[in-house]
Amino acid sequence: MSGRLIVLDVDSTLITSEVIERIAARAGTEAEVAAVTESAMRGEIDFAESLRQRVATLEGVPDSVFAEVIDEVELTPGAEELIGTLQGEGWTAALVSGGFAEIVESLAGRVGITRFRANRLEVADGRLTGRTVGPVIDRAAKAEALREFCAELGISPADAVAVGDGANDLDMMAAAGLGIAFNAKPLVQEQADIAVNSRSLADVLDVIER
């Protein structure tokens, strides 16, 4: 079947870590940020509010952090196999992230993806201001991005697959024909169509009708 779309979350799905925690390590706020991230991913606090709280702690970090973090982050084992296999079969792959475009754009290029949506960090005088710019890519915006990508491709969301691990992925997973929880929080595993708990993202291939 052609004319299909797979949309992947980025942090802890496409890659093995949470980018905001890597940036926070430079600000000395890693533990504080990690605690808020965990709470948001479990669905305990609103994602947009959690993003605001976490980004505020990054004020003053030099923007050279983007290149440093890009060098540090590792793709989840099997990510390139999953994306390459599906693209070879005529699928379109996209990334939708509550993380940051400054990192996601580089990751997208690394795996041959051209469509992505993510938050942007505000920078002034070479340093992070502790704020984002533009619309917040939260739970609802992730689902909207999936629908927009489908519209661009001329396909139904029923022909899309969404893969994620946190509560902010649930709307996107519900909007897709198939929502896959990958090494996800318990709440997400319960609500997803299928849960894949594996070291390799390529194992998602086994649960997709192709």
TAWOPE-V732505 format. One line per field, one symbol per residue. burial: + if it has 16 or more other C-alpha atoms within 10 Angstrom, else -. A space follows every 50 residues. Layout:
burial->???
//
This chain:
burial->---++++++++++++-+++++++++---++--++-++-+++++---++-+ +-+++++++++++-++--++--+-++++++++++-++---++++++++++ +++++-++--+-+-+++++++++---++++++---++++-+++++++-++ -----++-++++++++++++++++++-++++++++-+++-++-+++---+ ++++------
//
